């Protein structure tokens, strides 16, 4: 009985062990399947990684080139800036040369303009000098004529005064009772030869001889002064017109 019981217990333990072995085998199969799946996934990921390696290397090379370019970019920009500065200096020098040439041309034009203006002014001054010389010659002629006329008038006046004085000395003085009596015919007859002796002065009337002679002399001098003033005004107006035309 005990042996049977022990046999049954052993069979029960064997069953348990078999069940455990079956369970372990089932788990092993599952684990093997999982391992296979992991291996497949590993292989796939490895293939993907191997596919990505060339692309990553090319990207790395490109990034390295970009980094080198960016590292050299400040030097290139500095060189370009130096070129721009040199070009700017060249342009400034060219502008200075152009400005100097332009200023020289302006000076030449101004000099030509001033020369032309001076030539016109000199021509105007020359014409003005000629007109003034003509006016001076005319005024000298007028002055000479006036001097000659005044000399003749003075000589005629002196001769007249001498003749009048001589006539007064020859005429007898009237008596006291005949002071208001008129002048006799002899005194009137003596006046005519006195007037005939002076060719420069016109014949003197019988009444008031001194006053008429003085008036005639004053009138002649006034006429001369008036004619001289008219000529002078005409000459000044002509000279002013010439000045205006020369200025224009």
Buried (B, 14 or more C-beta within 10 A) or exposed (E): EEEEEEEEEEEEEEEEEEEEEEEEEEEEEEEEEEEEEEEEEEEEEEEEEEEEEEEEEEEEEEEEEEEEEEEEEEEEEEEEEEEEEEEEEEEEEEEEEEEEEEEEEEEEEEEEEEEEEEEEBEEBBEBBEEBBEEBEEBBEEBEEEBEEBBEBBEEBBEBBEEBBEEBEEEEEEEEEEEEEEEEEEEBEEBBEEBBEEBEEBEEBEEEEBEEBBEEBBEEBBEEBEEEBEEBBEEBEEEBEEBBEEBEE
